[in-house]
Amino acid sequence: MTTTVIDLIRHGEPEGGQKFRGSKDDPLSPVGWQQMEAAVHDHDHWDAIVSSPMTRCRLFAEQLAQRRRIPLHIEDDLREIGFGDWEGLTSRQVQERYGDHLSRFWQDPINSNPPGGEAFTDFYQRVTLGFDRWQDKLASQRILVVCHGGVIRMVLANVLGIPLEKSFAGFSVPYACRSRIQVDQSEFGTFRSLVSHQP
């Protein structure tokens, strides 16, 4: 049997604070860097890091990989969902401009995605494909994945069997939140479990 341990960490606070960011490539704020440094400990051991290509993830991942002298892999499929016309707006601004569309999105993102945004089912599919790709490539290793709140929600929905329409509002993923997944593979198949989720 082989065991793979995968730690997912959401990026820290970006410049500009809380807003629908999606494909907007803002860097981490000074507070965001502090959040990331505080979330990673000396006793943590990883064999490799996989990161979203977005600056708010990649720069920290590059620095950590260099410091720990471990390989870094950039995975485009682990970037955040594209929020279309909502990108750059706060929740209040979206509510003011689009009425109840925001609350409908949280309740049913499959059928109420933002105008011009990425289809929710497409987002789920690319994230799970990207995640599974590295789970297979780095099997039996300890992996850190530096990514986004939406990406972590898709991975956990897949692992836990959460209905997709409930996956965005079902649990909290604050800045620098860490989740651990263990993957056990044997002749009887693959078993994946959530070991911890620390908002």
C-alpha positions in Angstrom: 0.0 0.0 0.0 1.2 3.5 -0.7 0.1 6.6 1.3 0.2 10.1 -0.1 -0.3 13.1 2.2 -1.5 16.3 0.6 -1.7 19.6 2.5 -3.7 22.4 0.9 -3.2 25.9 2.0 -5.2 28.9 0.8 -3.2 32.1 0.0 -3.1 34.9 2.5 -4.8 38.3 2.2 -4.0 39.9 -1.2 -3.5 43.6 -1.8 -6.9 45.3 -1.9 -8.5 43.1 0.7 -11.7 41.0 0.4 -13.2 41.1 -3.0 -14.1 38.8 -5.9 -10.7 38.4 -7.4 -10.8 35.3 -9.6 -8.3 35.9 -12.4 -7.2 39.3 -11.1 -3.5 38.8 -10.3 -3.0 40.8 -7.1 0.0 40.0 -4.9 -0.1 39.3 -1.2 -0.4 42.2 1.1 2.1 42.5 4.0 -0.6 41.0 6.3 -1.0 38.1 3.7 2.7 37.3 3.9 2.5 37.2 7.7 -0.5 34.9 7.5 1.3 32.5 5.3 4.5 32.5 7.3 2.5 31.8 10.5 0.6 28.9 8.9 3.8 27.0 7.9 5.9 25.5 10.7 9.5 24.3 11.0 8.3 20.7 11.8 6.3 20.6 8.5 7.9 18.2 6.0 7.0 18.2 2.3 8.7 16.5 -0.6 7.3 18.8 -3.2 5.1 21.9 -3.6 2.4 22.4 -6.2 1.1 25.9 -6.8 -1.5 27.9 -8.7 0.2 30.2 -11.2 -1.5 33.3 -9.6 1.0 35.7 -7.9 -0.8 35.5 -4.6 0.1 31.8 -4.4 3.1 31.4 -6.6 5.5 33.9 -5.0 5.1 32.4 -1.5 5.4 28.9 -3.0 8.6 29.8 -4.8 10.1 31.3 -1.7 9.2 28.3 0.5 10.4 25.8 -2.1 13.8 27.6 -2.3 14.0 27.8 1.5 13.2 24.1 1.9 15.1 23.0 -1.2 12.3 21.0 -2.6 10.8 20.9 -6.1 8.1 23.4 -7.1 5.5 22.6 -9.8 3.1 25.2 -11.2 -0.4 23.9 -12.2 -2.6 26.1 -14.3 -5.7 24.0 -13.5 -5.5 25.0 -9.8 -6.1 28.7 -10.5 -9.2 30.3 -9.0 -12.6 30.3 -10.7 -13.1 33.2 -13.1 -15.8 35.6 -11.6 -16.4 37.5 -14.9 -18.1 40.9 -14.4 -17.8 40.6 -10.6 -14.0 40.6 -10.5 -12.5 43.4 -8.5 -15.8 44.1 -6.7 -16.7 43.6 -3.1 -19.7 41.6 -2.0 -21.5 44.8 -1.2 -20.8 46.2 -4.6 -22.0 43.1 -6.3 -25.2 43.2 -4.3 -25.8 46.9 -5.1 -25.3 46.3 -8.9 -26.7 42.8 -9.3 -29.4 42.5 -6.7 -30.1 39.0 -5.4 -27.8 37.4 -8.0 -25.1 37.1 -5.3 -27.3 35.2 -2.8 -28.5 33.0 -5.6 -24.9 32.3 -6.5 -24.1 31.1 -3.0 -27.2 29.0 -2.8 -26.8 27.4 -6.3 -23.5 28.3 -8.1 -24.2 25.8 -10.8 -27.2 27.7 -12.2 -26.4 31.2 -11.0 -22.8 31.9 -12.0 -21.6 35.5 -12.4 -22.2 37.2 -15.8 -19.2 36.4 -18.0 -17.8 34.1 -15.4 -16.5 30.5 -15.7 -19.1 27.8 -15.6 -19.1 26.2 -12.2 -19.1 22.7 -13.5 -16.1 23.5 -15.8 -14.3 24.9 -12.8 -14.9 21.7 -10.8 -13.8 19.5 -13.6 -10.5 21.3 -14.2 -9.6 21.5 -10.5 -10.3 17.8 -9.9 -8.3 16.9 -13.1 -5.3 19.1 -12.0 -5.4 17.8 -8.4 -5.7 14.1 -9.5 -2.8 14.7 -11.9 -0.4 15.6 -9.1 -1.8 13.1 -6.7 -0.8 10.4 -9.2 2.5 12.0 -10.3 3.7 12.5 -6.7 2.2 9.3 -5.2 3.6 8.2 -1.8 5.1 11.7 -1.2 4.1 14.5 1.2 2.8 17.4 -0.9 1.9 21.0 -0.2 -0.6 22.6 -2.6 -0.7 26.4 -2.5 -4.0 27.5 -4.0 -7.3 29.3 -3.6 -10.5 29.1 -1.5 -12.6 28.0 -4.4 -10.1 25.3 -5.4 -10.0 23.9 -1.9 -13.8 23.8 -1.8 -13.8 21.8 -5.1 -11.2 19.3 -3.8 -13.0 18.8 -0.5 -16.3 18.5 -2.2 -14.8 15.7 -4.4 -13.2 13.9 -1.5 -16.1 14.2 0.9 -18.9 13.7 -1.7 -20.5 17.1 -1.0 -23.1 18.0 -3.6 -21.6 20.5 -6.0 -24.4 23.1 -5.4 -23.6 23.1 -1.7 -19.8 23.2 -2.1 -19.3 27.0 -2.0 -21.3 27.8 1.0 -20.9 24.6 3.0 -17.8 25.4 4.9 -15.4 28.2 5.7 -12.0 28.6 3.9 -10.3 31.7 5.3 -7.0 33.1 4.3 -4.0 30.8 5.0 -6.5 28.0 6.0 -4.9 24.5 5.9 -6.6 21.2 5.0 -5.0 17.7 4.9 -6.0 14.9 2.7 -4.6 11.3 3.0 -4.7 9.0 -0.1 -4.2 5.3 0.5 -3.8 3.2 -2.6 -3.7 -0.6 -2.5 -4.8 -3.6 -4.5 -8.3 -2.9 -3.2 -8.4 0.6 -4.8 -7.9 4.2 -3.7 -9.3 5.6 -0.4 -9.2 9.3 0.2 -10.0 11.0 3.5 -10.0 14.4 5.0 -7.6 14.3 8.0 -7.9 17.9 9.2 -9.4 21.3 8.2 -8.1 24.3 10.2 -9.7 27.6 9.4 
